[in-house]
């Protein structure tokens, strides 16, 4: 029995239920009209089975918290959460309505008409969802239900979007944790069959690899528990689709290893195995800038020297050697040069540092186009630019190391001598009272987004 019937008004009439569109082990999902924004939305709440459990109050508390965490993770390949509210004792989560089919239906229809989905197309979707998972993992969340049915393909742009975070849970890497043992056969790794398992990023890696297996073969892989109990080997995807390359075949099998320790430990590593991360950075420049010194410093792990070299080349590209970058400089900064600098940082830090890594973190803590001191502080805490609520003020006192938090570098020291963190940018974006100006951090990350880093 559904919670709401068609034409049911919610939140004092702001939302009007149109119809039920699905249900699973945890939730019920509805298509609704947002009368204030004049748009269709999806509303999700906990189902009757959950409501009848004695610990429903705690379940609902976690349901809302995970939705709030997700709402702060802005990413083009993650369904957007708009709102949440209580209705007759039930918390409702309002999400973006995506016009399009799920990847399971899309791949099945494609296979019926044209043969197997091409490796190039399948890898494009896996790369997009992989990047979405990296954002989810930044918030110390696991999705735990990655599969073709939980990936929607936008009808117009053909971009993949990860949905259904009903099983998403917080975790701490390296710690045994109790989690609800709900699984999707074929996509869930062996650790999800136990209430108390050793969960990690590799948990979602298994499901992502299984999703790629399914897209390229139009088959659901053998369930992990059956493989473990019956000692049955997983058939290589090439057996069903000879067009799969040896590299992709090997990466899928590695990503679906039964033992977590034998899998790629992060989504980044799995994407790298699939050749989705640029292996050789081309030192392109719109103005003939020589990036060999920056490359060599990064390759040698000389992070501080590389940080200073980054500042030097960026100022030189903008022709502002003796002045800080202005907002206009940032908006007009060459995408070709920005991409080269970012690709170098990303490659030699194994994805840990770089503008694109910082942008993802900024989005994951709720950063938008609006200036927000709390978001700015949260971002700085996340990347390690503040400790115990205090900013690092002297550049020379900062420790440079690959063990620093993700996104810690580059530090953007634009200006001579010993300067505040962010150098001239910090002074530019804050007035004398410490209030963020209209030229906010998002100006830079908007450029990063525009340049598709």
C-alpha positions in Angstrom: 0.0 0.0 0.0 1.4 3.4 -1.0 1.7 6.3 1.4 0.1 8.9 -1.0 -2.4 8.7 -3.8 -2.6 10.9 -6.9 -3.5 14.5 -6.3 -2.5 14.4 -2.7 -1.1 17.8 -1.7 2.0 18.0 0.4 3.8 20.8 2.3 0.7 23.0 2.2 0.1 22.4 -1.4 3.6 23.2 -2.7 3.8 19.6 -4.0 1.0 17.7 -5.7 1.5 13.9 -6.1 0.9 12.8 -9.6 1.6 9.0 -9.4 3.8 6.4 -7.7 6.8 5.5 -9.9 8.6 2.9 -7.9 9.5 1.2 -4.6 12.3 -0.8 -3.2 13.6 -2.4 0.0 13.6 0.9 1.8 11.6 3.6 0.0 8.6 4.6 -2.0 9.1 7.1 -4.9 6.5 9.4 -6.4 6.4 11.8 -9.4 5.0 15.2 -8.2 4.5 18.7 -9.4 6.3 21.5 -7.6 3.7 24.3 -7.9 6.1 27.1 -6.7 8.9 26.3 -9.2 6.6 25.0 -11.9 8.6 21.8 -12.5 8.3 18.0 -12.0 10.1 16.5 -9.1 10.6 13.1 -7.5 9.6 12.6 -3.9 10.9 9.7 -1.8 9.9 8.5 1.6 10.3 5.3 3.6 8.0 2.4 2.8 5.5 0.6 4.9 7.9 -2.2 5.8 10.3 0.3 7.3 7.5 2.2 9.1 6.4 -1.0 10.9 9.8 -1.7 12.4 10.3 -1.0 16.1 13.3 1.2 15.4 11.5 3.3 12.7 12.4 6.6 14.4 16.1 5.8 14.2 15.8 4.6 10.6 14.0 7.7 9.6 16.6 9.9 11.3 19.3 8.2 9.3 17.2 8.5 6.1 17.0 12.2 6.5 20.6 12.7 7.5 21.9 10.8 4.4 19.6 12.9 2.2 21.0 16.1 3.8 24.5 14.8 3.2 23.6 14.1 -0.4 22.0 17.5 -0.9 25.4 19.1 -0.2 27.1 17.1 -2.9 26.6 19.1 -6.1 27.8 17.0 -9.0 26.5 16.8 -12.6 26.3 13.0 -12.4 24.5 12.8 -9.1 20.7 13.4 -8.7 20.1 16.8 -7.1 18.2 17.0 -3.8 16.0 20.1 -3.6 14.2 19.9 -0.3 13.1 17.8 2.6 10.1 18.1 4.9 7.9 16.1 7.4 4.4 15.1 6.3 2.1 13.3 8.7 5.1 11.9 10.6 7.0 10.9 7.5 10.1 12.7 6.2 9.9 13.3 2.4 12.9 14.0 0.3 12.4 16.1 -2.9 14.8 15.4 -5.7 15.4 16.3 -9.3 13.2 14.6 -11.9 15.4 13.2 -14.7 13.8 12.6 -18.1 15.3 9.4 -19.4 15.7 5.7 -19.1 17.9 3.7 -16.8 21.0 2.2 -18.2 19.7 -1.4 -17.8 16.7 -0.6 -20.1 18.9 1.4 -22.5 21.5 -1.3 -22.8 18.9 -4.0 -23.3 17.1 -2.1 -26.0 20.4 -1.2 -27.7 21.6 -4.8 -27.7 18.3 -6.0 -29.2 18.6 -3.6 -32.1 22.4 -3.1 -32.6 24.3 -5.8 -30.8 26.4 -5.1 -27.6 26.9 -1.6 -26.4 30.2 -0.3 -27.6 33.1 -0.3 -25.2 33.7 3.4 -25.8 30.1 4.3 -24.9 30.0 2.1 -21.9 33.2 3.5 -20.6 31.9 7.0 -20.9 29.0 6.2 -18.6 31.3 4.4 -16.1 33.7 7.3 -16.1 30.8 9.7 -15.3 29.4 7.5 -12.5 33.0 6.9 -11.2 33.5 10.6 -10.8 30.1 10.9 -9.1 31.2 8.1 -6.6 34.4 9.9 -5.9 32.3 12.9 -4.8 30.1 10.6 -2.6 33.2 9.0 -1.1 34.6 12.5 -0.3 31.7 12.8 2.1 32.6 9.5 3.7 29.5 7.8 2.3 29.2 4.6 0.4 26.4 4.2 -2.2 26.2 0.4 -1.8 23.7 -0.1 -4.6 25.4 0.9 -7.8 23.9 -1.0 -10.7 22.5 -0.2 -14.2 18.9 0.3 -12.8 20.2 3.0 -10.5 21.8 5.0 -13.3 19.6 7.2 -15.4 20.6 8.5 -18.8 19.4 12.0 -19.6 17.4 11.9 -22.8 18.8 15.0 -24.4 22.5 15.1 -23.3 22.9 11.3 -22.9 24.8 12.0 -19.6 24.6 9.3 -16.8 23.2 10.3 -13.4 23.5 8.2 -10.2 20.3 7.9 -8.3 18.7 5.9 -5.4 20.8 6.5 -2.3 18.5 4.5 -0.1 21.3 2.2 1.0 24.0 4.9 1.3 25.8 4.8 4.6 28.5 6.6 6.4 31.8 4.7 6.9 35.3 5.1 8.2 38.0 3.4 6.0 39.6 0.4 7.8 37.0 0.0 10.4 34.5 -2.9 10.7 31.0 -1.5 10.7 27.5 -2.9 11.0 25.3 -2.1 8.0 22.0 -3.3 6.9 22.5 -6.5 4.8 20.4 -5.6 1.8 22.0 -6.5 -1.5 21.4 -6.6 -5.3 22.5 -10.1 -6.5 25.3 -9.8 -9.1 26.3 -6.3 -8.1 27.0 -6.5 -4.4 30.4 -7.6 -3.2 30.9 -10.4 -0.7 31.3 -8.0 2.3 27.7 -6.8 1.8 26.4 -10.2 2.6 27.5 -9.7 6.2 25.8 -7.3 8.6 29.3 -6.5 10.0 31.8 -6.2 7.1 35.0 -4.5 6.2 33.5 -1.8 4.0 35.5 0.7 2.0 35.7 2.5 -1.3 36.4 -0.9 -2.9 32.8 -1.9 -2.0 31.4 0.5 -4.6 34.3 -0.3 -6.9 33.0 -3.9 -7.1 29.5 -2.7 -8.0 30.9 -0.3 -10.6 33.0 -3.0 -12.2 29.9 -5.3 -12.2 27.9 -2.6 -13.8 30.4 -2.3 -16.6 30.4 -6.1 -17.0 26.6 -6.0 -17.4 26.6 -3.1 -19.9 29.1 -4.9 -22.2 27.6 -8.4 -22.0 23.9 -7.7 -21.3 24.2 -10.3 -18.5 24.0 -10.0 -14.7 27.3 -11.3 -13.2 27.3 -14.4 -11.0 26.5 -13.3 -7.4 29.5 -13.0 -5.1 28.1 -15.3 -2.4 27.6 -18.1 -5.0 31.1 -17.6 -6.2 32.4 -17.9 -2.7 30.3 -20.8 -1.5 30.4 -22.9 -4.6 34.0 -21.9 -5.6 32.7 -20.9 -9.0 34.9 -18.6 -11.1 33.5 -15.5 -12.7 33.4 -15.9 -16.5 35.5 -13.2 -18.2 33.2 -10.7 -20.0 35.2 -11.4 -23.2 33.6 -14.9 -23.3 30.2 -13.3 -24.1 31.5 -10.3 -26.0 34.7 -10.8 -27.9 34.8 -7.1 -28.9 35.9 -6.2 -25.3 39.5 -5.2 -25.2 42.0 -7.2 -23.1 42.7 -4.1 -20.9 39.0 -3.6 -20.0 38.4 -7.3 -19.6 41.3 -7.5 -17.1 40.1 -4.3 -15.2 36.6 -5.7 -14.8 37.9 -9.0 -13.4 40.2 -7.1 -11.0 37.4 -4.8 -9.9 35.2 -7.8 -9.1 37.8 -9.8 -7.1 36.1 -11.5 -4.2 38.6 -10.4 -1.6 38.4 -6.6 -1.0 42.2 -6.4 -0.7 42.7 -7.7 -4.2 40.5 -5.0 -5.9 41.5 -1.5 -6.8 41.1 0.3 -3.5 39.6 3.5 -4.9 37.4 4.4 -7.8 40.3 6.5 -9.1 42.5 3.4 -9.3 39.8 1.5 -11.2 39.3 4.4 -13.6 43.0 4.5 -14.1 43.0 0.7 -14.9 40.4 1.5 -17.6 42.6 4.2 -19.1 40.0 6.8 -18.3 42.6 9.0 -16.7 45.1 10.7 -18.9 48.4 8.8 -18.6 50.7 11.2 -20.5 50.0 14.9 -20.0 50.5 16.9 -23.1 52.1 20.2 -22.2 49.8 22.4 -24.2 49.7 26.2 -23.8 47.8 29.0 -25.5 50.8 31.3 -25.2 53.8 29.1 -25.4 54.3 28.6 -21.7 57.0 26.0 -20.8 55.5 23.5 -18.3 58.5 21.1 -18.2 59.8 22.5 -14.9 56.4 22.1 -13.2 56.2 18.6 -14.6 59.6 17.7 -13.3 59.0 19.1 -9.9 55.7 17.3 -9.5 57.3 14.1 -10.8 60.0 14.3 -8.2 57.4 15.0 -5.4 58.7 18.4 -4.7 55.3 19.8 -3.7 56.4 23.2 -2.3 58.5 24.0 -5.3 55.8 22.9 -7.6 53.3 25.1 -5.8 55.5 28.1 -6.2 56.0 27.2 -9.9 52.3 26.9 -10.4 51.8 30.4 -9.1 54.6 31.7 -11.3 53.3 30.2 -14.6 49.7 31.2 -13.9 50.6 34.8 -13.3 52.8 34.7 -16.4 50.0 33.2 -18.6 47.7 36.0 -17.4 50.5 38.6 -17.9 50.2 39.6 -14.3 53.7 38.8 -13.0 53.8 41.7 -10.6 50.2 41.8 -9.6 47.6 39.4 -8.1 45.0 37.8 -10.5 41.8 39.8 -10.8 38.4 38.3 -11.2 38.6 39.3 -14.9 41.9 37.5 -15.2 40.4 34.3 -13.7 37.3 34.5 -16.0 39.5 34.8 -19.0 42.3 32.4 -18.0 43.2 30.1 -20.9 41.4 26.7 -20.6 44.2 25.0 -22.4 46.8 26.2 -19.8 44.4 25.5 -16.9 43.9 22.0 -18.1 47.6 21.4 -18.5 48.4 22.6 -15.0 45.6 20.6 -13.5 46.4 17.4 -15.4 50.0 17.6 -14.2 48.9 17.9 -10.5 46.3 15.2 -10.9 48.7 12.8 -12.6 51.6 13.1 -10.3 49.5 13.1 -7.1 47.5 10.0 -8.2 44.4 12.2 -8.2 44.9 13.6 -4.8 45.8 17.2 -5.7 44.8 19.7 -8.4 42.1 22.2 -9.3 39.6 19.5 -10.4 40.0 17.7 -7.0 39.4 21.0 -5.2 36.4 21.8 -7.2 34.8 18.4 -6.4 35.4 18.9 -2.7 34.0 22.5 -2.8 30.9 21.1 -4.5 30.6 18.2 -2.0 30.6 20.6 1.0 27.7 22.5 -0.6 29.6 25.2 -2.5 27.5 27.0 -5.0 27.8 30.3 -7.0 26.9 32.2 -3.9 29.5 33.5 -1.4 29.1 31.7 1.9 31.6 32.0 4.9 30.5 28.7 6.4 31.0 26.8 3.1 34.4 28.5 2.6 35.5 27.5 6.1 34.2 24.0 5.7 36.1 23.7 2.4 39.3 24.9 4.1 38.8 22.4 6.9 38.3 19.6 4.4 41.5 20.3 2.4 43.6 21.1 5.5 44.0 24.8 5.1 42.7 25.4 8.7 43.4 23.6 11.9 41.1 23.9 15.0 39.3 26.7 13.2 42.4 28.8 12.5 43.9 29.5 9.1 47.5 29.0 8.3 48.9 32.5 8.0 52.6 32.0 7.1 53.3 30.2 3.9 56.8 29.2 4.9 55.4 27.4 8.0 53.1 25.2 6.0 54.2 21.5 5.6 54.0 20.1 2.1 53.4 16.4 1.8 51.4 13.9 -0.2 50.0 12.7 3.1 48.1 15.9 3.3 44.3 15.8 2.8 42.9 15.5 -0.7 42.7 18.9 -2.4 45.4 20.4 -0.2 47.4 21.6 -3.2 47.9 23.9 -5.1 47.7 26.7 -2.5 47.6 29.6 -4.9 50.4 31.8 -3.5 50.0 34.7 -5.9 52.2 37.5 -4.6 55.8 38.1 -3.4 57.3 37.3 0.0 55.6 35.8 3.0 51.9 36.1 2.5 48.6 34.8 3.9 47.2 31.6 2.6 46.0 32.2 -0.9 48.3 35.2 -1.0 46.8 38.0 -2.9 43.6 36.1 -3.5 42.8 35.9 0.2 43.3 39.7 0.4 41.2 40.2 -2.8 38.3 38.1 -1.7 38.0 39.4 1.9 37.6 43.0 3.0 39.3 44.5 6.1 36.5 43.1 8.3 37.0 39.6 6.9 33.8 39.5 4.9 33.9 37.7 1.6 33.6 40.0 -1.4 31.6 39.4 -4.6 34.7 37.9 -6.2 34.4 34.5 -4.4 36.1 31.2 -4.6 33.4 30.1 -7.0 34.8 32.5 -9.6 37.8 30.2 -9.9 35.8 27.0 -9.7 33.3 28.3 -12.3 36.3 28.7 -14.6 37.4 25.1 -13.7 33.9 23.9 -14.5 33.8 25.9 -17.8 37.1 24.4 -18.9 35.6 20.9 -18.0 38.3 19.9 -15.6 
